Amino acid sequence: MGRAFAYVILGGGVAAGYAALELVRHGDGVSPGELCIISDEAVAPYERPALSKGYLLPRGAARLPAFHTCVGANDELLTEQWYKDHGIELVLGTRVVSADVRRKTLLTATGETISYKTLIVATGARVLKLEEFGVTRSDATNVCYLRSLEDADKMVGVMRSCHGGNAVVIGGGYIGMECAAALVANEIKVAMVFPRKHCMDRLFTPKIAEFYENYYAAKGVTFIKEARVTSFETSSDGKVTGAILRDGRRLPADMVVVGIGARANTGLFDGQLAMEKGGIKVNGRMQTSDAAVYAVGDVAAFPVALLGGDVRRFEHVDCARRTARRAISAILERADDAAEVGKKGFDYLPFFYSRVFGLSWQFYGDNVGEPVHFGDFSVPAGGRPKFGACWVSGGLVAGVFLEGGSREENEAVASAVRCRARIGDVAAELESRGLAFADQESRRKWTRRCYGLAAGGDKPTYAWHATVGVAAAVSIAAFAYWYGWQAPYVVKREF
């Protein structure tokens, strides 16, 4: 027995929901029975970031159907009824065990064969497990991971059972930091263990990391850096009671949360599709080495035009949303797809963000080159901190990190990075002339570059955000200019 569809989306995460909405909106109406979504989860696609944020709160927690896609982008809420109303087949709670790209078929664990004309691979990534690294007794019932709704439900249940107790968080990245904040909100004492010198080391500079570690420490979080958990002590009922570090130290534990990374789910297509950077290699249209197969989200390794065509793979919700839309545009051969032809890859601006406690940061671009910090890294009484860093590589603005920015300020930062403006020796100029140089040079040089003035005209080809004004966004020190900071402003170099 089998079924056939014009389009099959394999995977039920964020990218699947956005791809489905794009097909419905721009595919002249998907006819009933043309589109199928296959997911091993039991619910329709949802906004996965909610799991490490609102879902874990002790009060007013987020619950479905409130965070089905595509509300994360302030768009439609796609409940199961929405899919039904649009004639889209949801095949939920179903695992695909093999794929035959040549025959254009998928085989499910139940033995059903599903064929397609066009396949969109949105299989996402799986969490790395402690047992893969030889940690003994890591299968205990109170060891939690966070990737799916099922994982989140388990974590909520375990947190409720150890109110006032001790949690060990293994990992100092995104999941570790966000889950630690959630545990604190649930009045659980937290010790974070990770092997690096500081948290979020793939993105944060030591100075940025120091701020967040101090902020977390003030909330009661203990950081145990350059350390590893090698085993657990367990009770007779199979629960962890302590975590043993490589140096022999023991940490009391009523629960454990693990966030040590993820691996793209590419296994179904090994030997059938080209691979790169740990994912499925695609072109700027999200098309794989097989013309009938596209890959989006965490699993897609694509050339980024902003980075000169360098192939990257991003595990972030923004990438999932945008690559899904890009693939559908290419499949439908829309006008915006034609506009991409000739570019060195997908016109994507890498973007990451996080919200914990009362903090909120955003990062745009690439953290390569020399970081130059700006702003006040202290927490003002009764207020929110506002600081950041700009990475300068080869005389160009490569990336910007901003904590505490308003919507307008974050939009300005994004525009500044996309401009890729050329600047001189930032530190030397600032040391000699300070803000006068920054303001003057940003007005003189970068307004024209970022506004893209048309030949012979005086109107910009695209608008800068009106509330930000001049293109001072491209100057490091000029961040202070737009924010109107009154405090003394210091820029520090860090190599």
N, C-alpha and C positions, 0 to 999 in steps of 0.2 A: 504494500500500500504506500502511496505517496501523494504529495501535493506539489503543484507548480505555481510559481509567482513571477511576475515581471521583476519585482524588486524584493530582495531579502536583506534585512538588517540583522546581522549576527551580533548579539550583545544587547543588554537592556539597561545600559548606564546612561549618563548624561548625553553623550553624543547621539545615541539612538533616538531620544526624544526630539532633539533639535533637528536631526535629519528628517524625521517623519513630518514635523511641522513645515519644514522647508519644501518637502515634496508636495504636501497638500496645498500650500500657498502658491507655489510657482510651477506646479506640474500640470496646470490646466485641469486640476481636480483629479486626484488618483481614483481610478475606478474601483468599485468594491471588489476585493479579492486580488488586487494587483500587488499590494504591499503586505509583507509579513515581517514581524519582529520576533526573533527567537531569543529568549533569555532564560538563564538558569535560576533567576530570582523569581519569587512568586508574585511580584507586584509590577505594575507598569513603571517605565523609566522615571527616575526622580533625581533631584539635585543632590548629588552625593556630599557636597561640602556641609550640608545641614547635619550630617551624622556626627561630625567632630565639633560642631558649634551648638546650635539650638537644641538638637535632639538630646544632649546629655545634661541639660540644665535641670536643677532640682525643682524649679517652679516655672510654669509657662513654657514648658518644653514643646518644641516643634514636633508635630505628628502628621502622618499622611491622612488625608490627601493634600494637606496644605503645601507641601514642597515637591509635588510632582513637577517634572519639567513642563513648561519652560519659564516658571515664575522667577528663576534666578536672574533672568535677563529682562525682568519686568514685562513678560509676554504672557501668552495664554497658559492656563493651567490644563495640562493634558491628563485627565483622569482616564480610567479604563473606559468610561462611557464615551469620552471624546474619540478614542480609537474606534469604538464600535460605530459611532455616528458617521465616521468617515470611511467605513468599510475596510479598516485595517485589522489584519489578523494578528492577535497577540498570542504567541505560543510561549506561555510562561511556565516556570518550574521545569524547564526542559534543557537537558545538556546535549550538545552536539559532540559526538565522539570521533567523527572523521569528516574530512572534506575532500572532494575530488574536483580540483579546479578545472581539469581538462573536460570532465563530464558536466560540470556546473551543478554538482549535487552536494548535499549535506546529509549525513546520517545521524539520527538522534539515538540516545541511549535506549529508547523504546523500540528501535528498529524501523522507524519511519524514515523514508527518503524524501527530502525537500529539495526541489530543483529551482533554479533561478535563471534569469537573463542577466541581471546585474546584481552583484553582491557588494554590500557595504560592511566591511569588517570593523566592528566596534567592540571588540572583546576586552578592551581595557587591560588591567594588570592585576596580578595577584600579590598578596602580601608575602614577604619572606618570613618563614617560620623559624623559631629558635632551634628546632630539631635539625634543620639543615646545617646548623653550625655546631652540632654536637652537644647542646645544652641538655643535661639530663633532667628528667621529670618535668619537661616543659609542656606535657600534655595534661597537666593538672586542670581541674575544672574551673579554677578562678584565675587562669591565665587568659587574658583577652587580647584580641586583635581588632582592628577597625577598618573594614572595607565595605561591608554590606549592611543592609538593614538588620539581618539576622545577627551580625556581629554587634551592632549597636544595641539591640534588645538584650543580648547577653550581658553586655557591659553595664547597662542600666540596672539590670537585676543584681549583678555582683556588687555594684556601688551601693545599692540600697541595703545589702546585707552586711556591709562593713562601714557604716556611718561612724565617724570618729576614729576609724582605724588607720592602718598604714598601707600605702600603695607604693610599689616600685614601678617606675616608668622606665622602660629600656628603649633608649633612642633619644637623640637630641634634635631631631628634625621637625618637620611640620606636624606629624601626628603626635609625636611626643610632647611638643610644646602646647598644642591645642588641647590634648587630653589632660595634661597636667593642670591647665587652667580649669577644665571642667571638674576634675577631681577636687580641687580646692573649693570650687563653688558648692560641691556636695559635702564639704566639711570633712575631707579625708586628707591626712598628712601625706605629703608626696616627697619621694626621693627619686631624682632622675639620674640614670646611669648611662654614660655613653663613652666611646673610646676616643673622641676628638678633644682638642684643647678648649673648644667653646661650642656653644649650641649653634645650630643652623650654619655650620661652617661652609657649606656649599654656596651660601649667599651672603651671610653677615660678615662684615669685617670684625676684627677683635673689638674695636671700639663700640660698634653697634651691639654686638653680642653682650658686652659688658653691661650695657644699659638694661637689656631684657633680663639678663641673669640677676642683676641687682633688684629689678622690679619684682621678679618672681620670688626671690629670696625674702623680700619684704612681705610677701604673702604666705611665707612659711615653707616654700619649696627649697629642698636641699639639692645641690648639684654635686654629683660625684663624677668628675671628669677624668678622662684617660684611664678608664676602668671598664671591665667587662664582667658580666654575669656568666658563670660557668656551670652552675647547677642550682637546684632548688631543694630545700627541705620541705617535706610534705607530711601531712597528718594521716591518720588511718582512714579518713574518709576521702583521701585523694586531693586535698586542697593544699596549696602552697602556704607555708608558714614563715619561710625565710628564703632570702636570695643570697647565694654565696658568690663572692667576687673572686677574681683570679688571684688576688693577693691574700685570700683567706678571710677577709672581712665578711661578716654576716649582717644583712639588713632585714629587720622584721617586715613581714609582708602579709597582709590580709587579702591582697589582690595584686595582680601584675598586669600592666598594660604594655604591649610590645608594638613599637613602631620603628622597625629597622630597615625599611625600604620595601620596594616592590619590583616585580619583574613582569614585563609585557607578556600577555597571553598570545604567543605566536605559534604554539606547538602544532595546531591543526594545519598550518601552512608551511612547516619546515620542509624544504626540498621541493616546494611547488612555487613559492614566491621569493623574490630577492629580499634579503634581509640586510639591515644596517643599523648601527647604534642600538642594538638590542631590540629592534622593532622591525616592522614590515616597511621596506623602502618604497616610497611613493614619489611621484613628481609633484610639481607645483599645483596640479589639479587633484591631488590625493589619489591618483591612479597608480596601481601597482604594476609589477612586471607583466601581469595578465590584464589585458584591456577591459575585461568584464568585471574586474574586482577593484574596489576602492578600499582604502583603510583610513580611519579617522580616530582622533582622540589619543589616549595613552599609547596605543599600539603603533601609531604612524610615525615614521622617521621621514621628514620632508625638508627640502631646501628652503631656507628662509632668505627672502630677497634682501631684507634689511641687513643681514649678516653676510652679504656677498654670495649667497647661494650655499652657504655652509649647511650641511644636513644636521638637523637636530630632532630630538624627540622630547616632548614636554609632558610631564604628568601633572596636568593642572586643568581645572574646569574651563577656564577661558579658552584654552587650546581645543578642548573637546567640542565646545560650542562652535568655534569658528571653523575648525576643520570640517565639521559636519556640514555646515552651510556651504563651505567651499566645494566639497565633494558633490553636493546636490546641484550647485550651480554648474559644475563641469558636466555632470550627467545630463542635465537638461539643456546644456549649451546656451546658457543665458548670455545676455549682452555683457554682464560684468565678468563672465568667464573669458570672453574674447579680449577684454581689456587686460587680462593677466598674461596673454601671450607675449613672449619675448622677454619677460622679466626673469631674473635669476632666482626663480622659486616663488613661493607663496608670499604675498605681501602681508606678513604677519608681524605684529609687534609683541614680542614675548612679555608676558604680564603675570605677576604673582601677587597674592595678597593674603593677609591674615587678620583676624580680629580676635583678640583675647583680652579678658578683663575689661578695662576701659580703653584699651589701646587699639590702634588700627593702622597698619602699614600697607603700602603698595610699592611694587618694584616694576620698572619697565626697562626692557632692553637686555643688555648682557653685562655681567659684572667682570669685565676684563679691563686690564690696564691699571692705572693709578687711581685709587679712591681718594677723593677730597671730601672731607666732612664739613658740614655746615649746621648752624642752628645751636640750640641750647639742649644739651643732653641731660639736664636736670628735670625733675618733675615739679612744676610750679604748684604752689599751695592752692588747692581748689581749682586747678586747671589741668589741661592736657599738655604733654610735651609736644614739641614740634622741632624735628631735626631730620637730618638725612645725610646722604652721601651721593656724590656723582663720580662715576668712573670715566676716566679720560684715556683713550687708547689711540695712539698714532695721531694725536692732535684733534681727535673727534670725540664728541660726547657719545659714550657707548651705552651707559645705563644710569638710571637714577633711582634711589631708594628714598622714600618719604614716609615718615611717621607723623600722624596727626594732621594730615592735609585735609582741606575742605574738598568738596567735589570739584570746584573750579580749579583749585591748586593741583589736584591730581590730574585733571585734564590737561593743564598746562605742562606738567611734567611729561606726560605721554607725548604731547606735541613736540616738546623739546628734544626728546630722544629720537623721535621719528625724523626730525630735521637732520640729525647727524651733522650738526654744524661743526666747522673747523675752528679750533681755538688755539692760541699760542701756549706759552709756558704759563699755565694758570697760576701756580703758586708764586712764581717770580713776579708776575705783573701785580698780583694782589698784594704782595709784600711791599712793593714800591709805591703803588698808587691806590690800593684799597678799593672801596666802593665807587669812588669817582671813576676809576678805570672801568669797572664792571658795568656801571650804568651807561657811560659814554660809548663804550665799545659795543654793548648789546644793542643800543639804539642805532649806531652807525653801520655796523657790519651785519648783524644777524636779523634785523627786521626784514631787510630785503631778501635774505636767504630763506627765512622761514615762511614769509608771506608769499614767496614765489611770484614776484611782480612780473606781469606780462610785458613783453617788449613794447616800448612806446606808450605804455599806459601807467596809471598810478593806482589801479585797483588791484587788491590781492586776488590771486586765483583761488585761495581758500582762506577762510576766516580763522583768525586766532580767537580764543575765547574772550568775549568782550570784557568780562570782569577782570581779566588779567592784564589787558592792555598790551604794552610793548613786548617785543620778543626777548625780554630780559630772561626768559626761562632758560635760554641756552647758556647764559653765564652762570658759573657756579655761585659766586657771591651775590648775584642778582636775585637769588631766591629770597634773600633778606629784603630786597626792594619790594617784591610783590606782596610779601607777607606783612610788611610794615612793622617788622620787629624794632623795638626801641632799645633793647638791651645791646651792650657791646657785642660786636660780631667778630668771631674768630674762626679762621679756616686753618685746619691742621692737615698736613700731609702725612700719609702713612704708606709705607712701602711693603 
